[in-house]
Amino acid sequence: MPHMTAFARNQWYVAAHAPEVGRELLGRTVLGEPLVLYRTEDDGTAVALSDRCVHRRFPLSASRLDGDRIVCGYHGFTYDTTGACVSVPGQKRVPRTARVASYPVVELDSLVWVWIGDPALADPAAVPRARHLDSPGWVTVRGMEPVDADYGLLVDNLLDLSHETYLHGGYIGTPEVAETPITTEVDEDAGVVRVSRHMDDAACPPFYARSTGIEGRITRWQDIEYHAPCLYLLHSRVAPVGVLPEADGSDPDAFHTEITYAITPSAEGRVYDFWAVSRDFARDDDEVSTILRDFNHTVVMQDVDALNLLQRALGTERAGYQELSINIDTGGLAARRILARLVEEGDKPVERAL
């Protein structure tokens, strides 16, 4: 895929993990738009404004807060939470055009979502959910890494987990991941792709052996749920071999991990890889948190290095190269179709089930 994946602008994208946004000004770039994020003093509401002073384009994220107003660090132009300039140096009259863009924000499931497109179309009900990120009974570790690659390459990467066997051996990959056939379901209208891989008898990779204490072989289920364009959920289940869910679906003897990725295009050829690992076991064990954080960070960095290398290789690819795809690519190809459709249809937001 040597070309760059087009941006669907009228969609919700994750700009930050909720704990990242506070009274320190935070700069992020989403769909090529530089943003500054912060929280208000009174109620902690997250605010997203354009990160460029209207006067000489100085980054507001490199400026300072005075109450809930941003004072530009270059000439002191001052903006309120709506982006309106309320003070300029050396004169009482504020020019009518002195305003920076303000972007709709929704904070949900400990993620801060922003809307870069037409604000009239920003429906908070269209934000896809990841309830485990701040639900009772779950503990989460999280991080973010920028990648110097087209965001479509990260979507491809996450929808085909057979690469775990080869890229992430010694961490989460075992031979069975690549050997086990997948099933793929696509809901074109809802913009959702599901890819499942159920392994009945597999080696237990260190990621799970160290965190769960399981010794020996396991049943391992990977059920992916990708909500285009931004949210990727991996519902992971591991248990000793022979332990399967009850007829009613209960699964008390298994270990459940929710792996969440928010895939946010930063600019052309750059993507933010927001990641989180949530678990329903050993919730008070800080050592397990450290193991999962360190292991998943290592896995993410292996992906970052591979995708950066892949992007550079694609940048030198000859014109007319024909990509080869096989069965493991079914989910990724479906995701590409949906992403292209979201752009072609004028970026109408997809309908989310509540």
N, C-alpha and C positions, 0 to 999 in steps of 0.2 A: 504494500500500500504506500507507494512513494509519495502520493499527493497528501495534502493535509486535510483532515476531517473538518468539514464546515461546522460552524457554531450555530446551534439552535438557541436564539437569544431569548425568546419568550418562554423560559423554563426557569425553575428554581435550581440554584447551585449552592453548595456548601462553601462559605467563605472562611469559616473557622470552626474549630471545636469551641464550645461555649466557654470553657475555662481560659481560653486564649484571649478573650475579649474582656477588657477591664477599663481601668482609668488611665492606663498607658495607651497612647495612640498606636494602632496596629495598621500597617500598610499591607494590602493584598491586591493582586491584579486578577480580575475575573473577566474572561472573554475579551481580553485586551483593554479593559477599563480599570485604571488604577483607583483603588478604594482606600479610604481611611475608616477604621472601625473603632468604636469606644462605647462605654456605658454611661448613661446619665447618672447624676449624683443621687437623686431622690429615690427612683424605683429601679435603677439598674437596667433600664431598657437599652437594648443594643441599637446603635445608630450606624448607618453606612452612608458616607458622603463621597463625592469625587475627591480624589487625593491630589488635586492641583488647585492652588490659589488662582482666582480669576485674574489677578493683577499681573504677575510675572511667572506663573505656573510652578511656583515653589511647592514641593510636596508638603501637604498638611500633616502627613504622618511624621514628618521631621520637625513639627512645630510643638505647641503646648496647649493644654486645656486651662481655661479660666472658668471655673464652674462647669457648665455644660457647653461653653462656647470654645471653639478652636481659634487661637490667635496665631496667625501665620508667623513663622519664625524668621521671615525675611523683611517684610514691611509692616506687619501688624494688622493686616486686614483680618477682621473678626467675624466668624460665622456662627449662627445658631444651629440647632439640631435639624432644622428644615433645609439648611444650606444657604439661607439668606444671609447676606453680608449686613451686619448691623453697625459696623464702625470702620472707618478708613482713616489713615493718618493725615493730619494737616488741614482737615476741612470737616464741617458738620454735615454737609449733604452727602449721602451715600448714593453713588450712581445707580440708576434703576436696573441696569444690567448686571450689577455686582451680586451674583448668585452662583453657587456650585450645585451640581445635581445631587439630589437625595434619592437613595434607592430603597424600595420596600424591603423590609427585613422580617423574617419569621424565625423565632427561636423555639425549636422543638426537639425533643429527645437528645438534649445536650449538644445540638448542632445549630450553628447560626447560618441560616439560608438567606441568600440575596437574590433579587430579581433585577437583571440588567436590561431587560427589554421594555416594552410599552407598559408603564405602571398601571394603566387602566385594565390590563389583563392579569394582573398579579393576584391570583386567588390563593389565599393561605390553605384552603382545603385541598389544593393540588400537591402539597408537599408530601412526598412518600415517607412512610414511618419506619423508624428503627427503635421501637419502644424499649428494647432490652438495654439500650445505652444509659437509661436513667431509671429503670424499673427496680422496685424492691426485689430482692432475691438474686440480683445480678451484680457482679463487680466487673469494672471495665478498666483496661489500660489503653492508652491511645498515643498517637503521634501524627506527624505529617512530614512528608518528604517531597520536595520539588523534583520534577523529572524533566530533562531536556529532550522531550520526545512528544510527538503528536498524541493527543489524548486518546485517539482511536486505537493506538498500539497498547495502551494500558487496558482499555476495554477488552481487546483481544486476549491479552495476557491473563486477565482474571476469569474470563469465560472458558478458558481451556486449561484446566488444572493438571493435565497430563505432564506439563512442564515441571511440576513439582519433583517428579522422579529424577530429572536430569539436572535442573538448576538448583533445587533445594534439598538434595540428598544430604543426610546427616542432620536435617532440621525437621522438615515436615514431609519430605518425599520418601516413598518406598516403591519397589517395583510394581506393586499391585495397582497403584494409582494410574500408571500408564497402561497397564494390561487390561483393566476393567472397562468394558463398554459403557457408554453413556446413554441416557435418554434425554431428549430435548423437547420442550414444549414452548410454543411462542404464542403470546396473545398480542397480535399486531395492534389491535385497537387500544389496548391499555398500555402498550409500549413496555411489556414485561417479557423477559426471556428466562426460562427455568431450565437448568441443566443439572441432572442428578447422576451420581455415581455411588452405588452401594456395594461395598466390599464385605463379603461374609467371613473371610479368613485372610487377614493381612498382618504384616509386620507392624509393630507399634513404633512410630518414629519418635525420636527424642523429645520433640515438642510436646507430645502427649504422655510419653513414659515418665518424663521428669515432673510434669504438672499433676498427673493423676495418680502416679504410683503403680499403674498397671504393669504387671510382668507377663511376658508371653504375648501370644497373638491376639488380635482384636477383630471385632466387626467394626467397620468404619463407614459412616455415611456422610457424603458431601452433597448437600442440596443447595444449589445456587439460585438466587432470585435477583435478577438485575432489572431495576426500574430506570429506563432511559430518561434522561441522559446521564444522571449523576450518581444514583445510589445502587450499591452492590451489597447484597447480603449473602453470606455463606453460612447456612445452618449445618453445623458439624456435630456428629454424634460418634462417640467411641465407647466400646464396652468390651469386656473379655469375650472371647469366642463363645458362641452359644447363647449369649444374653440378648434377647430380642424384645421389642416392645410387646406389652400385653395387648389382648384383643381390643381393649378400650382405648388404646393409644398411649397409655401411661408407660413410663420408662424409668422407674426409680433407680435401677442399677446401672444406668448409663451416665456418662459425663457429657454434658452439652456445652458447646462453645459456639458463640455467635461471632463470626468474623465480619466486620463491616468496613467497606471502603467507600469513600466519596471521591468520585473522579471528576475534578473540576478543571476545565480548560483555563489556563492562566492567560496565555497568548498563543499565537501560532507557533507550534513546535515546543510548547511548554505546558505542563500539566501538574496540578497539585494532587498528590496521593495522600489523602487523609485516611488513616487506618485506626481501627479499634478492635480489641479482643475482649469479649465479655464472656463470663463463665458463671455457671450456677453451682459450682462446687468449691470447696476450700476457700470460702469467701472471706474468712478472717486471716488467711495465711499470706503474709506479706512476701514470703519467699516464693510462693506460687505466682504472685503478681509480678515479681521481678523476673522470674523465669520466662513467663509469657511475654512480658514487655521486651526483654532482651532478645529472645528467640524471634519474635515477630519483626522487631526492628532489623535484625540481621537478614531475615527473609525479604523484607521490603527493600533493603539496600541491594540485595542480589538482583531483584527485579529492576531497580533503578539503574544499576550498572549495565544489565542486559539490554534494557530499552534505550538507554543513551547510545550504546554501541549499535543497536539495530537502526536507530534513527540516522546515525552517521552513515551506516552502510546504505540505507535507502536513499540518502541524499546524493550518492554517487552512482545510483542504479541507472542503467541505460534505458532510454525511452522504449516503450512497447513491451517491457518485461511482463510476462504472464505469471501471476501468482498461482501456486498449487495449493489446493485445499482438500482436506479429507474429512471423514466423519467427525473427528474431534473438533472441527472448526464450525460445526453447524450452529452452535449458539452464538459464536462471534460474528458469523456472517449474518445471522438474523438481527443482531444488534446493529450492525452497519446499516442494514436496510431501514430499521426503525429510525436511527439517527438521521439518515438522509431524508426520510419522509417528514420528520419533524421540521427540518429546514424547508423542504419543498412546499409544505402545506401552510406556509406563512407562520410557522411557529405557534400554532394553537397548542395551549397546554393540554397534556393528556388528562383524562378523567381518572381520578384515583378512587378506589373503593375505600370507604371509611371503616 
